[in-house]
Amino acid sequence: MAAEQFRLALGATVLRNRSWLAAQPPLPESNLRRLGRGDLLVLFFESYGALIFDDPRFAVPLAGEFAALERSLAAAGWNSASARVESSTFGGLSWLAHSSLLSGVRVADPGDYRDLLASDRDTLVGRFAAAGYRSVAVMPGLKYPWPEGEFYRFDRIYDAGRLHYAGPAYGWWAIPDQYSLYRVHRTEVAPAGRPPLLVFFPTINSHIPFAPLPPYRPNWAEVEAAVTSDTVPAAMALSDRLNGGELAAAYVESVRYNLAVLGGYLRQHAPKDALLLALGDHQPPAVVGGRDIPWQVPVHLFSRNAELIAAFLAVGFEPGLRPGATVLGGVETLGPLLLKTLDVDRPTPAPAGGGPPVR
């Protein structure tokens, strides 16, 4: 056993072969013209797995929420499309899925992650920066310095300290996702005269044990108002142990909270020309839905531009909020697909001797 541990340690460090990363194709160039200088907001919902559509224990109690959300967004002018991809992780290690999406390579273990951060590979952040976008990461789960974040070259990272939350703590990371989204909206999205934005937001409230959940506030102005500890629901303290049906029920409630935040933001605050991408990082831990299930997560796109949504329908998305059975690929394929779909064909130079450009 000691010899095997020594071999594994050497293989993960001094003897690790890092050539796999250099062999990966770079992210495609993109003029992002189809986005029309609109913002792209990426919401990575914690533990938002495809079992919420595939497993009746979760699909049945959530069916009404998805139907109501789709109707309300359509009434507000939002078009939607959905698909499913395979995550690079299961039940945890969310940052592997985050980095896979941003880098366009499959990051499936901590060694892959370290290799990526030590490289000079470009990411979605770089591609959007080249098109004139300001990039913002909303990371309420970060309570300590994150020097590794320099790899991504975000223009601003809103960690727990920079979000300035002073209300009651909910769960392990304290800050309500609705608060984080609204604060960054007011700080970065709402100001006039700003450049277009890439906003990257991995949420935290649907992390196991899925309780206690903050209340969703239909009046978003209230989320920044002074709150006191007596507003915390008394039904579930963080110290309570959940298991079995209680844990599954808490998971369902956490998904309901995510959907409420998503719908409320789109209806009340999202810029009219924005494209919002919401997806899961991984299936919930096996104690919730089992271990012998696919590593699939849902992906949803929202835009008021029907032609933009149609472009994604042409590459495999399905209309509405329910993803089809087909898996588009790994989560790492979403970045290249996004860049290619948002790119509008550029004319090639005119041939020698004159004549019109060739498309």
BELZI-V748392 format. One line per field, one symbol per residue. phi: phi as a letter, one per 40 degrees, with the letter a starting at -180 (. if undefined). psi: psi as a letter, one per 40 degrees, with the letter a starting at -180 (. if undefined). burial: # if it has 9 or more other C-alpha atoms within 8 Angstrom, else .. Layout:
# BELZI-V748392
phi->???
psi->???
burial->???
This chain:
# BELZI-V748392
phi->.cccccccccccbccccccdcccccccccacfcccggccbbbbccdfcbcccbcbdcbcccbdcccccccccccccgccbababbcccabgifdcccdcccccgbcbbadcdcccccccbccbddccccccgccbbbbbcccbbdbccccdcgccabccdcccfcbcccbgcbgcccccccccccccbccdcgcccbbbbbccbcccdcgacccccbdccccccccbbccccdccacccccbafcccccccdcccdcdcccdcccccbbcdcbcbbbbaccaccddccbhccbcccbcbbbbacccccccccccbhcbcgcbccccccicdcccddcccccccbdcccdccdgggcdcc
psi->dddddddddddecdehheedddehiiiiihefddefeiihhhhhhhfgieeeddhdddddeedddddddddddddeehiiiiaiihieiheafddddddddddeihheiddddddddeifhiidddddddeeihhhhhgeeheiigddedddfidhhgaddeefheaihhadedhhddddddddddddddiieiiiihhhghidefiheeiiiiihhdhddedeihiideehhedhideihiibdddddddddddddddddddddddddhideihhhhiidiiiidedeidfiifiiihiihiehddddddddeeeiiiaehiidhhdaideeddddddddehhhiiiiiiheaiiih.
burial->.........###........#.....#..#.####..################....##..#..##..##..##...###############.#.#############...##.###....########...########.#...........#..####..#...##.##.#.############..#......###########.######......#..#.........#....#........##.############.#####.....#############..##.....###########..##.###...########..##.#######..######.....##.....#..
